Amino acid sequence: MSDSESRADEVNRWEVPSIEQGGGSGLMTASGLQDLQKEAYDEAYAQGHAAGLEAGTKEIAERVARLDALLVAQAKPLSDVDEIVEQQIVELAMSVARKLFRRELKQDPGHVVGVVREAVGLLPVASRDVQVRLHPDDAALIRDALAAPDGEQAWTLVEDPLIDRGGCRIISETSQVNAENSARLEALIAAISGDERHS
């Protein structure tokens, strides 16, 4: 016997199923069919509703994320402009203050006397070997205004052309006070900027 014949014997023949008449109700009634149809519809509706909600929620989340990114992108240039304007205002204030310093010194060159007194007053009481470094044009004013009655001075005046008129630098053995115009101006701007940020 060949291989294909043995396989053919193993395969069962298909036969027409028999239909028995009588007792079993194999057919569905109209109301049963309606119930089955409604059940299938409800199940499909629930699945479609859930899928729609999930897709809608995902789409809304994506749109909200894009809207947030757009709002951040829109706000960033305004923030940058605020910082630029703030910096320009500080620079303008510094420029105005410098011009006021210069004008004040031209109108009243004796202003430097008060600056030197204030700066020397910031040194510790027992300071020794005190040098007052100031612009050569201011040195003559200081010599006359702060000369001791007995002719002996508690400090040495050093003419320094690198220091702007109206400012000074006080140096002792143990400490130093920078009362140059630029340092005083920076301290003033820092105080104003700090006050505005905290108010």
C-alpha angles and dihedrals in degrees: 000000000000127000094249092051092054090051092050091055090051093056114082119228119248115243132189109260115246119243113215121205125218139027106035118077101218093165123084122233123235093253091048089050090050091049091050091048092049091048091051091047093049092048092049091046092051091049092047092046092051092046090048093050091049092048092045093049091050092049092048091050090051092049093047090051091051091047091050090050090049092050092049090048090050093048095047096071090049090052090049090049090051091053092047092048091047091052092048091050091051090049090048091050090050091050092049091047092051091051091048090051091052093046092048091051092050092050096041114015088175088076088092090068090067091046092053093046091050093047093048088048089060092062120095111270096246096049115145134192092028117186122196108203115195144145113291092241090056095047094076092052092050094047091054098039100043101034113136116239092240091050094247117117126208091219142034120245114222118190110222118178090195091069115084119240112272096030135086144183120223117204127184134167092270108023148020135213120202107206096160115139093249093052093046091047093050091050090050093049091046091051092049094045092047092049093050093049092051097046 
